[in-house]
Amino acid sequence: MFVRLCAVVALSLLAVACQRSVDAPAPEAAATRPAEAVRRLAARLRANDAAGFARLALPPVLHARVAAGWRDGRSRWPLDELPLDAQLSALLATLAADGAETRLLADFDRQFGRSGRELQQAAHSLGLFGVEYLGQDASYSEEEREHYRQGLTALARWGGGAPLADRNRARATLVQLATAARRTGLAGPDDFARLGMEESLRRLGPFLGAAKGAFARYGLDLDASLDSVEASLLEQTGDTARVRLRYRLGDAPIDAVLVLQRIDGRWYLRDHLAHAEASLAADAPAEAPPASAGWWPLRSTPRLARGTVGR
């Protein structure tokens, strides 16, 4: 719901900071009412509980299949809902390397130290590019397109005024983020398979908090967005339901419709089910080759992956 919209700018600009994950109890089962299912997913994201989110997002049988897919490298759902998902392990390795803070700050100074307005324009253009991309990718449902169009437009407006070239923010962010990356213990592609989905997502929970903390550092409070979530049932026909989702992203109101499906008495977002199944059907390995050294995310165009974490 929010994670991919947020990560479009966060991972692309590497403007993330580390904050501790909120301690979260073991999540309850998926809800027996459609709107409550949406609210519970938002609550897991608010708690930075990526593993709990995945358990709520999929029926137990499909969750087990996806977990098996992590072990053999076929799936990285729900990580493949993020932009630059295939390079996540390389990003963590780059940040966790000895001296990463000094090297990346030097790259920042060299490339962007006097380019504040240019960075703002790039962030704004990135959001607009995402809106245009949505109209060309057939893997999105109509509901996804409308939801992401609103969110990316809001992020483009935020990025156009954010202090992205502030060196003090960049320095503090890099120090904290490098520390967070080292603490995950996820330094290479094999680690995701070795640890499996549950443990990998548990370790990445603080990194979700780090992405949210970054936006707050640069003026966008995503926890406030999650706190503002309102979900209400629009209609239900048998095992299919439509839920209205409303929240605020910065100063922009988001008003979207989500489609849910009931399985064994519990409600799940239809696109989560489809994208998790699609991840298991993929022929290519889940991991990508390591990225080159340097401030590489800033030189990369984010890929808007299928689906959305927490949609």
C-alpha positions in Angstrom: 0.0 0.0 0.0 2.6 2.5 1.0 6.0 0.8 0.9 6.6 0.8 -2.8 5.3 4.4 -3.2 7.7 5.5 -0.5 10.6 3.4 -1.7 10.5 4.8 -5.2 12.1 7.9 -3.9 13.9 6.5 -0.9 15.9 3.8 -2.6 16.5 5.9 -5.7 17.9 8.8 -3.7 19.4 6.7 -0.9 18.0 9.2 1.5 17.3 6.7 4.3 18.2 6.8 8.0 18.1 4.0 10.6 15.6 3.9 13.4 14.8 1.0 15.6 11.9 -1.3 14.7 8.9 -1.0 17.0 8.6 -4.2 19.0 5.5 -5.9 17.6 3.6 -8.9 19.0 3.0 -11.9 16.8 0.3 -10.8 14.3 -3.2 -12.1 14.4 -4.7 -14.1 11.6 -5.9 -12.3 8.5 -9.2 -10.6 9.2 -12.7 -12.0 8.6 -13.9 -8.6 7.4 -12.5 -6.9 4.3 -11.8 -3.4 5.7 -10.2 -4.8 8.8 -7.8 -6.8 6.7 -6.5 -3.6 5.2 -6.2 -1.9 8.5 -4.2 -4.9 9.9 -1.7 -4.8 7.1 -1.2 -1.0 7.6 -0.6 -1.7 11.3 2.1 -4.2 10.5 3.8 -1.6 8.4 3.4 1.0 11.1 5.2 -1.5 13.5 8.0 -2.1 10.9 7.0 -5.8 11.1 7.8 -7.1 7.6 7.6 -10.7 8.6 4.2 -10.2 10.2 3.0 -8.3 7.2 3.8 -11.3 4.9 2.0 -13.7 7.2 -1.2 -11.5 7.1 -0.9 -10.8 3.4 -1.1 -14.4 2.2 -3.2 -17.5 3.1 -1.1 -20.1 5.0 -0.7 -22.5 2.0 0.5 -19.8 -0.4 2.7 -18.3 2.4 4.4 -21.7 2.8 4.9 -22.0 -1.0 6.5 -18.5 -1.2 8.7 -19.4 1.8 9.9 -22.5 -0.1 10.5 -20.3 -3.1 12.8 -18.1 -1.0 14.9 -21.2 -0.2 15.4 -22.2 -3.8 15.7 -18.7 -5.2 12.5 -18.5 -7.2 10.8 -15.9 -5.1 11.6 -12.8 -3.0 8.0 -11.7 -2.5 7.2 -9.3 -0.9 10.6 -7.7 -1.6 9.9 -7.8 -5.3 7.2 -5.3 -4.7 9.9 -2.7 -4.3 11.8 -0.6 -6.9 15.4 -1.8 -7.3 14.4 -5.0 -5.6 16.8 -7.2 -7.5 19.7 -5.0 -6.3 18.7 -4.9 -2.6 21.3 -7.4 -1.6 24.0 -5.4 -3.5 22.8 -2.2 -1.8 23.1 -3.8 1.6 26.5 -5.1 0.8 27.7 -1.7 -0.5 26.4 0.0 2.7 27.8 -2.6 5.0 31.4 -2.5 3.5 34.2 -1.1 5.6 34.5 2.7 5.1 31.2 2.9 3.2 30.1 6.1 5.0 33.3 8.0 4.0 33.3 6.7 0.4 29.6 7.4 -0.3 29.7 10.9 1.3 32.7 11.7 -1.0 30.6 10.5 -3.9 27.7 12.7 -2.8 30.0 15.7 -2.5 31.5 15.1 -5.9 28.2 14.5 -7.7 25.6 16.5 -5.9 27.2 18.9 -3.4 26.2 22.0 -5.4 23.2 20.6 -7.1 20.3 21.1 -4.7 17.9 22.4 -7.3 18.9 19.7 -9.8 18.3 17.0 -7.2 14.8 18.4 -6.4 14.0 18.5 -10.1 15.2 15.0 -10.5 13.0 13.8 -7.6 10.1 15.6 -9.1 10.7 14.1 -12.6 11.2 10.7 -11.1 7.7 10.8 -9.7 6.2 12.0 -12.9 8.1 9.3 -14.8 6.5 6.7 -12.5 3.0 8.1 -13.3 3.7 7.7 -17.0 5.2 4.2 -16.5 2.0 3.1 -14.8 0.1 3.7 -18.0 2.4 1.4 -20.0 2.7 -1.6 -17.7 0.0 -4.2 -18.2 0.9 -6.0 -15.0 -1.0 -3.3 -13.0 -4.7 -3.6 -12.2 -6.8 -0.5 -12.8 -7.1 -0.1 -9.0 -3.3 -0.1 -8.7 -2.8 2.4 -11.5 -5.1 4.9 -9.8 -3.7 4.4 -6.4 -0.1 4.8 -7.5 -0.9 7.7 -9.8 -2.1 9.6 -6.7 0.8 8.5 -4.6 3.6 9.2 -7.1 2.1 12.6 -7.9 2.2 13.4 -4.2 5.8 12.2 -3.9 6.9 14.2 -6.9 5.5 17.3 -5.3 7.3 16.5 -2.0 10.6 15.7 -3.8 10.4 19.0 -5.6 10.8 20.9 -2.3 12.8 18.5 -0.1 16.3 19.5 1.1 17.9 16.6 -0.8 21.3 18.3 -1.2 21.8 19.1 2.5 25.2 17.6 3.4 24.5 17.3 7.1 21.4 15.2 6.5 23.3 13.1 4.0 26.2 12.5 6.4 24.0 11.5 9.3 21.9 9.3 7.0 24.9 7.4 5.6 26.4 6.7 9.0 23.1 5.5 10.4 22.2 3.5 7.3 25.5 1.8 7.1 25.1 0.7 10.7 21.6 -0.6 9.9 22.8 -2.5 6.9 25.6 -4.2 8.9 23.1 -5.2 11.5 20.9 -7.1 9.0 23.6 -9.6 8.3 22.2 -9.8 4.8 25.4 -9.1 2.9 24.9 -11.2 -0.2 22.3 -13.1 -2.3 23.0 -16.4 -0.6 22.0 -15.0 2.8 18.3 -14.5 1.7 18.1 -18.2 0.7 20.1 -19.5 3.7 18.0 -17.6 6.2 14.7 -18.0 4.5 11.8 -15.6 4.2 10.7 -15.3 7.8 14.1 -14.6 9.2 15.2 -12.4 6.3 12.1 -10.2 6.6 12.5 -10.0 10.4 16.0 -8.7 9.9 14.8 -6.2 7.3 12.1 -4.8 9.6 14.5 -2.1 11.0 15.4 -1.3 7.4 11.8 -0.6 6.7 11.9 1.7 9.7 15.1 3.3 8.3 13.3 4.2 5.0 10.4 5.7 7.0 12.9 7.6 9.1 14.6 9.0 6.0 11.4 10.6 4.8 10.9 12.2 8.2 14.4 13.5 8.0 13.6 15.1 4.7 10.2 16.3 5.7 7.7 13.5 4.9 6.3 11.6 7.9 5.2 8.2 6.7 4.2 6.9 10.1 1.8 9.8 10.2 0.5 8.5 6.8 0.0 5.0 8.2 -1.7 6.5 11.3 -4.1 8.3 9.0 -5.4 5.2 7.3 -9.2 4.9 6.9 -10.6 1.7 5.3 -14.3 1.2 4.7 -16.3 -1.4 2.8 -17.8 -0.2 -0.5 -19.4 -3.5 -1.6 -19.2 -7.2 -1.2 -20.4 -9.9 -3.6 -19.8 -13.4 -2.4 -16.0 -13.9 -1.9 -15.0 -10.6 -3.5 -15.1 -7.2 -1.9 -14.1 -3.6 -2.7 -12.7 -1.4 0.1 -12.1 2.3 0.0 -8.7 3.3 1.3 -8.0 6.9 2.4 -4.9 8.4 4.0 -2.6 11.4 3.7 0.8 11.4 2.0 2.4 14.6 3.1 -0.1 17.3 2.3 -1.9 15.2 -0.3 -5.1 13.2 0.3 -5.0 9.7 -1.2 -8.4 8.1 -2.0 -8.1 4.6 -3.6 -10.2 1.4 -4.1 -8.7 -2.0 -3.2 -10.1 -5.4 -4.3 -10.0 -8.3 -1.8 -10.7 -12.0 -2.0 -12.0 -14.3 0.7 -10.2 -17.6 1.1 -11.2 -20.0 3.9 -13.1 -17.3 5.7 -10.2 -14.7 5.6 -9.7 -11.7 3.4 -6.6 -11.0 1.3 -5.8 -8.3 -1.2 -6.3 -9.7 -4.7 -3.1 -8.2 -6.1 -1.0 -9.6 -3.3 -2.3 -13.1 -4.2 -1.6 -12.6 -7.9 1.9 -11.2 -7.5 3.0 -13.8 -5.0 1.9 -16.5 -7.4 3.6 -14.7 -10.2 6.9 -14.6 -8.2 6.8 -18.4 -8.0 6.3 -18.8 -11.7 9.3 -16.6 -12.7 12.0 -18.4 -14.6 14.8 -16.1 -13.7 16.7 -16.3 -10.4 15.6 -13.8 -7.8 18.9 -12.2 -7.4 20.8 -9.8 -9.7 24.6 -9.4 -10.1 26.3 -6.9 -7.7 26.0 -3.3 -8.4 29.0 -1.1 -9.1 30.6 0.8 -6.3 29.7 4.5 -5.7 26.5 6.4 -5.2 24.9 4.0 -7.7 21.2 4.3 -6.6 21.3 8.0 -7.6 22.3 7.1 -11.1 19.6 4.4 -11.4 16.1 4.7 -12.7 13.8 2.7 -10.3 11.9 -0.2 -11.7 8.3 -0.1 -10.5 7.8 -3.7 -9.7 4.6 -5.7 -9.8 2.2 -5.2 -6.9 2.7 -3.2 -3.7 3.7 -4.1 -0.2 0.8 -3.4 2.0 -1.5 -2.2 -0.7 
